[in-house]
Amino acid sequence: MKVLIAYDGSESADTAIDGLRRAGLPSKADALVASVAEVWLPAPEHEVTVKDTVASDIRGLDRARARAMERMKLAEEAAQSACERVSQIFPQWRLKHQALSGSPPHEILNLARQWEPDLIVVGSHGRTALGRFVLGSVSQKVLTEAQTSVRISRDTIGTGGSAVRVVVGVDGSEGAKNALRVVALRDWAPGSEVCVVVAEDPLVTNSAYRLIPTVDQFIAEVNEAEHSMAEKLAADAVKELSATLKDKSVTVSSVVVIGVPKQALVAHAEEFGADCIFTGATGLSNPIERFLVGSVSAAVAARASCSVEVVRLRNGSV
């Protein structure tokens, strides 16, 4: 497995690293910690060839270059420090670190395209209930445009013990199936719990339509059929997970919740005390999988009070 960790020295970035303890990641992996200095390095002095450049302009370039180099040095130190922090959690990981200059989300995405990680880890920058409704600009852009799985890491709200509680949102889409496969192959601590959640948003008639028996009956039949489908979807997901989980001590359960999926999934995760929510990158309603994250996944990533991992498999492999 290859893991790219975006690190900017913030409290949120430190939380993202600490949260990897409860992510079910393998004991052996390749990881790259990247820090980006938001600067653009001026050209070296010998490249300034305009004959009429005055001395003050050259001194200004020198000062800008010196400031940029200082920020690059800080980014290098931050990446190295984060690398050491990760090594304390995963001593068998093969770790590298890298400092880059430019726009942080652009550089992280560009690095991901070159290095091709299986998972990108970023902090959320959301510290309050209000702040969680808007991801940090870097996290948002990486989540939206990455071509691989992205983990938005937050402080755990789980049990606090070694066991982990995981919620998997399932809607029958290929993205949801991929999320199930990823959860099944993680190295969860003994005694961990996985809850499959299927959100059902039933049709509701207004008072006028209730006066028309045929319409009211039709809607009731549709809702009954969709409820049966939701229960079957949940049961099939539990069966698949139970058969493929690496650690058979992990408990698997399911629940069908009523409500708008992006709200119901977050609400149940809080009730369940989840450490992380796993979702597919896109649901049944969004076909543009490579370039846009689905509205449900994006909303869950922004609103959840726990970590969220949006699964998008690189080259179709787990």
Residue pairs with C-beta under 8 A, 6 or more apart in sequence:
1 25
1 26
1 29
1 30
1 118
1 119
2 29
2 30
2 31
2 32
2 115
2 116
2 117
2 118
2 119
3 25
3 29
3 30
3 31
3 32
3 93
3 117
3 118
3 119
3 120
3 121
4 31
4 32
4 34
4 108
4 111
4 112
4 115
4 117
4 119
4 120
4 121
5 16
5 17
5 31
5 32
5 33
5 34
5 82
5 86
5 120
5 121
6 13
6 16
6 34
6 35
6 36
6 104
6 108
6 120
6 121
6 122
6 123
6 138
6 142
7 13
7 16
7 17
7 33
7 34
7 35
7 78
7 79
7 82
8 35
8 36
8 78
8 104
8 123
8 138
9 35
9 74
9 78
9 81
9 82
10 123
10 125
11 123
11 127
12 123
12 124
12 125
12 126
12 127
12 136
13 82
13 122
13 123
14 85
14 123
15 123
15 153
15 154
15 155
16 121
16 122
16 123
16 124
16 151
16 153
17 82
17 85
17 86
17 89
17 121
17 153
18 89
19 151
19 153
19 154
19 155
19 156
19 307
20 86
20 89
20 90
20 121
20 153
21 89
22 156
22 158
22 164
22 189
22 275
22 276
23 151
23 186
23 276
23 307
23 309
24 164
24 166
24 183
24 186
24 187
24 188
24 192
25 90
25 119
25 186
25 187
26 187
27 90
27 92
27 187
28 92
28 93
28 94
29 90
29 93
29 94
30 93
30 94
30 96
31 86
31 90
31 93
31 94
31 95
31 96
32 95
32 96
32 97
32 98
32 111
32 115
32 117
33 79
33 82
33 83
33 86
33 95
33 96
33 97
33 98
34 79
34 97
34 98
34 99
34 100
34 107
34 108
34 111
35 75
35 76
35 78
35 79
35 82
35 97
35 98
35 99
35 100
36 75
36 99
36 100
36 101
36 102
36 103
36 104
36 107
36 108
37 68
37 71
37 72
37 74
37 75
37 99
37 100
37 101
38 71
38 101
38 102
38 103
38 104
39 67
39 68
39 71
39 72
39 101
39 102
40 68
40 101
40 102
41 65
41 68
41 69
41 72
41 101
42 61
42 64
42 65
42 68
43 61
44 65
45 58
45 61
45 62
45 65
48 58
48 61
68 101
71 101
72 99
72 101
75 99
75 100
75 101
76 97
76 99
78 99
79 97
79 98
79 99
80 97
82 97
83 95
83 96
83 97
86 93
86 95
87 93
87 95
98 111
100 107
100 111
101 107
104 138
105 137
105 138
105 141
105 142
105 145
108 120
108 122
108 138
108 142
109 141
109 142
109 145
109 146
112 120
112 142
112 146
112 147
112 148
113 147
116 148
116 314
117 148
117 314
118 148
118 149
118 314
119 148
119 149
119 150
119 151
119 309
120 142
120 146
120 148
120 149
120 150
120 151
121 150
121 151
121 153
122 138
122 139
122 142
122 143
122 150
122 151
122 152
122 153
123 136
123 139
123 152
123 153
124 132
124 135
124 136
124 139
124 152
124 153
124 154
125 131
125 135
125 136
125 138
125 139
126 132
126 133
126 134
126 135
126 136
126 154
126 302
129 305
132 302
132 303
132 304
132 305
133 302
133 303
134 140
134 302
135 143
135 152
135 301
135 302
139 152
140 302
142 150
143 150
143 152
143 293
143 298
143 301
143 310
144 292
144 293
144 298
145 291
146 312
147 290
147 312
147 314
148 312
148 313
148 314
149 182
149 281
149 309
149 310
149 311
149 312
149 313
149 314
150 309
150 310
150 312
151 276
151 307
151 308
151 309
151 310
152 301
152 307
152 308
152 309
152 310
153 307
154 304
154 305
154 306
154 307
154 308
156 275
156 306
156 307
157 270
157 273
157 274
157 275
157 305
157 306
158 164
158 165
158 273
158 274
158 275
158 306
159 165
159 273
161 191
162 189
162 190
162 191
163 188
163 189
163 190
163 191
163 192
163 193
164 188
164 189
164 192
164 193
164 275
164 276
165 192
165 193
165 194
165 195
165 272
165 273
165 274
165 275
166 183
166 188
166 192
166 193
166 194
166 195
166 274
166 275
166 276
166 277
166 278
167 194
167 195
167 197
167 265
167 268
167 269
167 272
167 274
167 276
167 277
167 278
168 176
168 179
168 180
168 183
168 194
168 195
168 196
168 197
168 237
168 241
168 277
168 278
168 279
169 176
169 179
169 197
169 199
169 261
169 265
169 277
169 278
169 279
169 280
169 296
169 300
170 176
170 179
170 180
170 196
170 197
170 198
170 233
170 234
170 237
171 198
171 199
171 233
171 261
171 280
171 283
171 284
171 296
172 233
172 284
173 280
173 282
173 283
173 284
174 280
175 279
175 280
175 281
175 282
175 283
175 289
175 294
175 297
175 311
175 312
176 279
176 280
176 283
177 280
178 280
178 281
178 311
178 312
178 313
178 318
179 278
179 279
179 280
179 309
179 311
180 196
180 237
180 240
180 241
181 244
181 318
182 278
182 309
182 311
182 313
182 318
183 194
183 241
183 278
184 240
184 241
184 244
184 245
184 246
185 244
185 246
185 318
186 246
187 246
187 247
188 194
188 245
188 246
188 247
188 250
190 247
190 249
190 250
191 249
191 250
191 251
192 247
192 249
192 250
192 251
193 250
193 251
193 252
193 253
194 241
194 245
194 250
194 251
194 252
194 253
195 252
195 253
195 254
195 255
195 268
195 272
195 274
196 234
196 237
196 238
196 241
196 252
196 253
196 254
196 255
197 234
197 254
197 255
197 257
197 264
197 265
197 268
197 269
198 230
198 231
198 233
198 234
198 237
198 254
198 255
198 256
198 257
199 256
199 257
199 258
199 259
199 260
199 261
199 264
199 265
200 226
200 227
200 230
200 256
200 257
200 258
200 259
201 258
201 259
201 260
201 261
201 264
202 223
202 226
202 227
202 258
203 219
203 222
203 223
205 215
205 216
205 219
209 215
209 216
209 219
210 216
227 256
230 256
231 256
234 254
234 255
234 256
235 254
237 254
238 252
238 253
238 254
241 252
242 252
245 252
255 268
257 264
257 265
257 267
257 268
258 264
259 267
261 283
261 296
262 295
262 296
262 299
262 300
262 303
263 299
263 303
265 277
265 279
265 296
265 300
266 277
266 300
266 303
266 304
266 305
269 277
269 304
269 305
269 306
270 305
270 306
274 306
275 306
275 307
276 306
276 307
276 308
276 309
277 300
277 304
277 306
277 307
277 308
277 309
278 308
278 309
278 311
279 294
279 296
279 297
279 300
279 308
279 309
279 310
279 311
280 294
280 297
280 310
280 311
280 312
281 289
281 293
281 294
281 297
281 310
281 311
281 312
282 288
282 289
282 292
282 293
282 294
282 297
283 294
283 295
283 296
283 297
285 294
285 295
286 292
286 294
286 295
289 312
293 301
293 310
297 308
297 310
300 308
301 308
301 310
